[in-house]
Amino acid sequence: MVNKGIHFRKGLSEPQFEELYGREEQCWEQFVIWRWPSGFQCPHCECPKYCLVGPRKLFQCARCHAQTSVTAGTIFDSTKLPLKIWFRAMYHLTQSKGGISSLELGRRLGVSQPTAWKMSNKLMQVMYEREINQPLSGRVEMDDAYLGGQESGGKRGRGAGHKTPFVAAVETNQDRHPIRVKLICVKGFRKEEIRRLGEKILTVGSEVVTDGLRCFRSIPECGCHHVPVKTSGNKEVQNSTFKWVNTVLGNVKKAISGTYQAVHKHGHRYLASFSYRFNRRFDLSTMLTRLAWVALRTEPMPFRLLKKGLS
């Protein structure tokens, strides 16, 4: 049987999306099911009995009389937008391989660019929090990279301004096919920084293949087996040893440079959105459902924190 690859994976078509989530009532009902799969439970006293109050359909607890909405306490907290707009935003963020700019998202949703930016960054924050807690294992290709371009007349190479350093790591199987990827921003390529990163994203016992960069020498301190490979500019060695991490980096840079602007401050979210889609590439049709499920379990992020970026 021929493996058709990611380009031929069937996702959720627009007609299918409209049939499932085209009406506000449908979206509200889905949120209720996904947030309380075993039935409503008051967030204050855990009472399962309630009544719906007013046009906003607030859940009023029969015991303590506290009121809550289906979005309260989630990433959608305090939203004034219709839920069907949020569903369409999740659709575009999960079904577009290279992502979508806030300008284009705003056009498709019929909202302003600033509003689209807030929506997309909140949803990408959900992706980031989901991705950071799932470590890689087995054979892992790892490499260093930068987000952002060179300033006119500025410094070139490492330490250049307006560049965000990050590490790309790709877990592969025994046949050297990619399974999962992680793209994590770091403060710099120093041994201590890589050690902390390795403890967070690598499973103890993993085999980590890197180039000869000095900072990667701290990987054994994470309980992993380090395989440094000095390529010395040999393209054949680079392509055979680091095939998938190089492929992922090429796709990331192409997608971000062609889709997003000014990602320097919020690069961790844009990178996480790419890895989130890549790691679920064989199940495109359910990616929206999975994102919504996690989003309903992600704490609110007010704008002051959203715009702050990764510290």
C-alpha positions in Angstrom: 0.0 0.0 0.0 1.4 3.4 -1.0 1.9 5.9 1.8 0.3 9.1 0.4 2.0 11.3 3.0 0.9 14.4 4.8 -0.1 16.4 1.7 -2.9 13.9 1.0 -4.3 13.5 4.5 -7.9 14.4 4.6 -8.7 17.2 7.0 -12.0 18.7 7.9 -13.6 20.3 4.7 -15.4 23.6 4.9 -18.8 22.0 4.1 -18.2 19.5 6.9 -17.2 22.3 9.3 -20.3 24.3 8.4 -22.5 21.3 9.0 -21.0 20.6 12.4 -20.3 24.1 13.7 -22.1 26.6 11.4 -24.7 27.8 14.0 -24.1 29.4 17.4 -26.4 26.9 19.1 -24.3 24.0 17.7 -21.1 25.5 19.0 -22.5 26.2 22.5 -23.8 22.6 22.7 -20.4 21.2 21.7 -18.6 23.4 24.3 -21.0 22.1 27.0 -20.3 18.5 26.0 -16.6 18.9 25.8 -16.3 20.9 29.1 -18.6 18.7 31.1 -18.5 15.2 29.4 -20.1 13.6 32.5 -22.6 16.4 32.9 -22.5 19.8 34.5 -20.7 20.3 37.8 -20.7 23.5 39.7 -17.2 24.9 39.8 -17.9 26.2 43.4 -19.6 23.4 45.2 -19.6 20.5 42.6 -23.4 20.2 42.6 -24.7 18.6 39.3 -28.1 20.3 39.4 -28.6 23.6 37.6 -30.9 25.8 35.6 -30.2 28.0 32.6 -30.5 31.8 33.2 -31.0 34.6 30.6 -30.1 34.9 27.0 -26.4 34.2 27.8 -27.4 30.7 29.0 -25.6 31.0 32.4 -25.6 27.8 34.5 -27.0 28.6 37.9 -26.3 26.1 40.6 -29.3 24.7 42.4 -27.4 24.5 45.7 -25.2 27.6 46.0 -26.9 29.7 43.2 -23.5 30.6 41.7 -23.7 31.4 38.0 -21.1 30.4 35.4 -20.9 30.3 31.7 -19.5 27.5 29.5 -16.4 29.6 28.8 -15.8 31.0 32.3 -12.4 30.0 33.7 -11.1 28.9 30.3 -8.9 30.5 27.6 -12.2 31.9 26.2 -13.0 33.6 29.5 -14.9 37.0 29.2 -15.1 36.8 25.4 -17.7 39.0 23.7 -17.4 37.2 20.4 -19.9 34.6 19.2 -18.6 31.1 19.7 -19.0 30.3 16.0 -16.2 32.9 15.4 -14.0 31.1 17.8 -14.7 27.8 16.1 -13.8 29.2 12.7 -10.6 30.5 14.2 -9.7 27.1 15.5 -10.6 25.6 12.1 -8.1 27.9 10.3 -5.4 27.4 12.9 -5.6 23.7 12.8 -6.2 23.0 9.1 -3.6 25.3 7.6 -0.3 23.5 7.4 1.8 26.6 7.6 -0.4 28.6 9.9 -2.3 31.8 9.1 -1.4 35.4 9.7 -3.6 37.6 12.0 -4.3 39.9 9.0 -5.6 37.0 6.9 -7.5 35.4 9.8 -9.2 38.8 10.5 -10.4 38.9 6.9 -11.8 35.4 7.0 -13.5 35.9 10.4 -14.8 39.4 9.7 -13.0 40.9 12.7 -10.2 43.5 13.0 -6.5 42.5 12.8 -5.9 43.2 16.5 -8.9 41.0 17.5 -7.7 38.2 15.2 -4.2 38.5 16.8 -5.6 38.1 20.3 -7.7 35.1 19.2 -4.8 33.4 17.4 -2.3 34.0 20.2 -4.7 32.7 22.9 -5.2 29.5 20.8 -1.5 29.2 20.2 -0.9 29.6 23.9 -3.1 26.5 24.4 -0.9 24.7 21.8 2.2 25.9 23.6 1.1 24.6 27.0 0.0 21.3 25.5 3.3 20.7 23.7 5.7 21.7 26.4 4.4 18.9 28.7 5.0 16.0 26.3 8.7 14.9 26.2 10.4 13.1 23.3 12.0 9.7 23.6 14.0 7.2 21.6 16.3 8.6 18.9 16.1 12.4 18.8 17.8 14.7 16.2 18.6 18.1 17.7 19.9 21.3 16.3 20.1 25.0 17.0 18.4 27.7 15.0 17.2 31.3 15.0 13.9 33.1 14.3 14.0 36.5 12.7 16.0 38.2 10.1 19.1 40.5 10.1 18.7 44.1 10.8 20.0 46.5 8.1 23.6 47.2 9.0 23.4 45.0 12.1 25.5 42.1 13.3 25.4 38.8 11.4 25.3 35.3 12.8 25.1 34.4 16.4 24.1 37.2 18.7 22.5 39.3 16.0 19.8 41.6 17.1 16.1 40.8 16.7 16.7 37.1 16.5 15.2 34.5 18.8 17.3 31.4 19.5 15.5 28.1 19.6 16.2 24.4 19.6 14.6 22.0 17.1 14.3 18.4 18.2 12.8 15.6 16.2 11.9 12.1 17.6 12.4 9.4 14.9 11.5 5.7 14.9 13.8 2.8 14.0 13.4 3.5 10.3 14.5 7.1 10.9 11.0 8.4 10.1 9.8 11.4 12.1 7.3 10.9 14.9 7.1 14.1 16.9 8.9 17.5 16.9 9.6 20.1 19.5 10.5 23.7 18.8 11.5 25.5 22.0 12.8 29.0 22.5 15.9 29.3 24.7 17.8 32.3 26.2 21.0 31.3 24.4 23.1 28.3 23.4 24.9 27.7 26.7 25.4 24.4 28.4 23.3 25.2 31.4 20.4 26.4 29.2 20.5 23.2 27.1 20.7 21.0 30.2 17.5 22.7 31.6 15.8 22.3 28.2 16.8 18.6 28.0 15.4 17.8 31.4 12.1 19.4 30.3 11.7 17.9 26.8 13.7 14.6 26.8 12.8 11.3 28.3 15.7 9.8 30.4 17.5 7.2 28.2 16.9 8.9 24.9 19.6 8.9 22.3 20.2 12.5 21.2 22.1 13.2 18.0 23.6 16.7 17.5 26.4 18.5 15.7 29.6 19.4 17.5 28.3 22.7 19.1 29.7 22.9 22.7 26.4 23.6 24.4 25.1 20.2 23.5 27.8 18.5 25.7 25.5 19.0 28.7 23.0 16.5 27.3 24.4 13.5 29.3 23.6 15.4 32.5 19.9 15.0 31.5 20.3 11.2 31.7 20.4 10.8 27.9 23.0 9.3 25.6 24.6 12.0 23.5 25.9 11.2 20.0 27.8 14.3 18.7 28.5 14.2 14.9 31.0 16.6 13.5 29.9 17.3 9.9 32.7 19.6 9.0 30.6 21.0 6.2 30.0 17.6 4.6 26.6 17.8 3.0 26.2 14.0 2.7 26.8 13.6 6.4 24.5 16.4 7.3 21.7 15.1 5.1 21.9 11.5 6.3 22.3 12.2 10.0 20.1 15.3 10.4 17.7 14.8 7.6 14.5 15.4 9.5 15.6 18.2 11.8 16.9 20.0 8.8 13.6 19.4 6.9 11.6 20.6 9.8 13.7 23.7 10.2 13.4 24.5 6.5 9.6 24.2 6.7 9.3 26.3 9.9 11.4 29.2 8.5 9.5 29.1 5.2 6.1 29.1 6.9 6.9 31.8 9.4 8.7 34.1 6.9 5.8 33.7 4.5 3.0 34.0 7.0 3.9 35.9 10.1 5.5 39.3 10.8 7.2 40.4 14.0 7.4 37.0 15.7 10.4 37.9 17.8 8.6 38.5 21.1 6.0 35.7 20.7 8.1 33.2 18.9 7.4 30.5 21.4 3.7 30.4 20.4 4.3 30.4 16.7 6.8 27.6 17.0 4.4 25.7 19.2 1.6 26.0 16.7 3.8 24.5 14.0 4.9 21.6 16.2 1.3 21.1 17.4 0.0 20.7 13.8 3.0 18.5 12.8 2.6 16.1 15.7 -1.1 15.6 14.8 -0.6 15.6 11.0 -2.1 12.2 10.6 -5.4 13.1 12.3 -6.3 16.4 10.8 -10.1 15.8 10.9 -10.1 15.7 14.7 -7.5 18.4 15.4 -10.1 21.1 16.0 -12.0 18.9 18.5 -8.7 18.2 20.4 -7.7 21.8 20.5 -11.1 22.9 21.8 -11.0 20.2 24.5 -7.7 21.4 25.8 -8.6 25.1 25.4 -11.6 24.5 27.7 -9.1 23.2 30.3 -6.6 26.1 29.9 -6.7 29.0 32.3 -7.6 32.5 31.1 -4.9 34.7 29.7 -5.7 38.4 29.9 -4.2 40.7 27.2 -1.6 42.2 29.5 0.0 38.7 29.8 -0.7 37.7 26.2 1.3 40.7 24.8 4.1 40.3 27.3 5.6 37.3 25.5 7.9 34.7 26.9 10.1 36.0 29.7 
